[in-house]
Amino acid sequence: MPVTIRSICAYCGSQPGRDPDYVAAGRMLGRSIATHGLRLVYGGGTKGIMGAVASGVLSNGGQVTGIIPEFLVDMEATRHSLGQLNELIITQDMHERKHKMFERAGAFVTLPGGIGTLEEIVEIMTWAQLGRHGKPMVFANIGGFWDPMLELIDHMKRQGFIHNANLVQPLVIDAVEDIVPAILEVWGDEPIQEGHDDVISKL
């Protein structure tokens, strides 16, 4: 069923990274999500860039849903800080976490992060390529962080390995304050066609 964007899923590092601009971008994205009346859906971590996004939402009166597997609770968060979230979902494993994040998200924004962050957005792009969803996807290209990834995607397209490339066209936005307005400008008044969750759950 078509749905209207009410929430944004943020993928990002549980570490702060070496450039302070990454954490600053996380806080700014969180503030933007809150001021536009949207809910943050994210991996539940309260450290690093993940924590900065959540803090940016909460400190500006927004709503946060954290989804985290039990085994990561003490690695990526503290039990006390998790209690500050508006909604906390603890899952049994990573697969359940990712699926619940997908279900609750109206759009996906990827900030700087590591292998886990990369894996999450690649999976979302894969589902888009397979026609399982038409939700907005954005690379927050802070300081050119995602340039190597974007170059690789272009290379794969040129070499003929990305079919249905028209379905895999994430926005690339350098200025984090422009991300939420860009999503709402393009998709805010249009219903987003959902994929079939029963198919996605098997991928």
SULZI-V121322 format. One record per helix or strand of 3 or more residues. SS is the DSSP state (hx for helix, st for strand). FROM is the first residue (numbers start at 0). LEN is the number of residues. If there is no record, write none. Layout:
SS FROM LEN
SS FROM LEN
This chain:
st 6 5
hx 19 16
st 38 4
hx 47 11
st 62 7
hx 69 7
hx 78 4
st 86 5
hx 93 11
st 106 4
hx 114 15
st 135 5
hx 141 3
hx 146 12
hx 164 3
st 170 3
hx 175 12
hx 196 4
